[in-house]
Amino acid sequence: MSQVSNRRTMSVAGLGLSALGVMGSAVVLSGPAAAEPPLPPDVWIQCSGFSGPNTTWPHPLTGCIARGEEEGSGFTQRTAPGTETIFWNAPFLDGASFRLTNITSEVVGTGTGCPADHPVEVNVSGTISATDPGTKQYDGSPVTATICSNATDFLLKPGTFFTILKK
């Protein structure tokens, strides 16, 4: 009887060590992959939230990811007609700011996947102007977003991103 008991004890202990080994391997294997955000190769920055009133600012940017960065946020602020500045909240991108120039919008239509309370789909685009130290790689990069709008405000179309593409 003591042999059976010892065998069971060893099996449970062996199983416990095996489970720890598997979990340790999973942590080691997933470590490097988790360090790099899941961005397409042609993208600098993606934000999963972009919304605000149609005629006043700021417009918050949330759920933002960039290579080598933790998730962050920021906002756009109008600086002149057709120009806004994107301000990133530190520590994301070290609190940098970029000018967003040549802003255009094109109405796509209604009934295209936007929520009923924001029925009008609009493609918005622009170009980054970044000349400050540490931001020059973004200079000239295109910006795209698909928003859903109503008479007073807008939100990012579900399933899309506010994206700063590599030029």
Order of alpha helices (4+ residues) and beta strands (2+ residues): alpha-beta-beta-beta-beta-beta-beta-beta-beta-beta
